[in-house]
Amino acid sequence: MRLADKVAIVTGAARGQGAATARRFVAEGAKVLLADVADEAGKELADELGPAAVYQHLDVGSEDDWVDAVRAARELGPVGVLVNNAGVLHFSELADTSLADYERVVRVNQIGTFLGMREVIPAMRETGGSIINVSSVEGLGGMPLLVAYSASKFAIRGMTKVAAMELGKLGIRVNSVHPGAIDTQMIHEAAGGQVPMDHVGKRVALGRVGQPEEIASLAVFLASDESSYCTGAEFTADGGATATHALA
């Protein structure tokens, strides 16, 4: 099994990409701390996955919650993997974006990733590890109506490279993942209704949107020793969305 004997923290683990990643990690032999604010769903997933998974309430924007989460993960064994997956999405034009909405997105997406990386360093210092920061294709290029989201995802991309340079000497690898349109409930909730994902998918080379399990497969690779020479890199899984440009 590709993740045997590894202990991982996965944020935003109660549903969507986080839940898919947690399931794959457990299937590959890892012990997983499921971290989220959706306590009921998180506990249900922990029950589903059995003794290899433990749920921990984690507001990723809270320093105290991060201290508690890392402590809980260390009870499972040496922490070797962190997946900073928690995120929120907000649609609004720049001129109509309130400071409160902007700060809410940045607090979860950007500050949450920063705190996660910072707090896990002591736990990984002796044995090394892999930090996987979930950015987005909106961290590679802008998109209308996503000023806060895009800003936070660009920040994750930049922080990943800084962390990779600083932590390489400790044997800690840090990479960013850039999903395209993935069929998760977060998209529908942020849009205020069901988004026609088939229509969205037709705009990319593969002609469809992605599934959470496809991002989970990439996370398994980055968490495993198979990616031992990968750090500071950007891994895109977008069906070909970034293979072209707006004039195509």
Secondary structure, DSSP 8 states (H G I E B T S, - for coil): -TTTT-EEEEESTTSHHHHHHHHHHHHTT-EEEEEES-HHHHHHHHHHHGGGEEEEE--TT-HHHHHHHHHHHHTTSSEEEEEE-------B-GGG--HHHHHHHHIIIIIHHHHHHHHHHHHHTTT-EEEEEE--GGGTS--TTBHHHHHHHHHHHHHHHHHHHHHGGGTEEEEEEEE-SB--HHHHHHHTS---HHHHHTTSTTSS-B-HHHHHHHHHHHHSGGGTT--S-EEEESTTGGGS-TT-
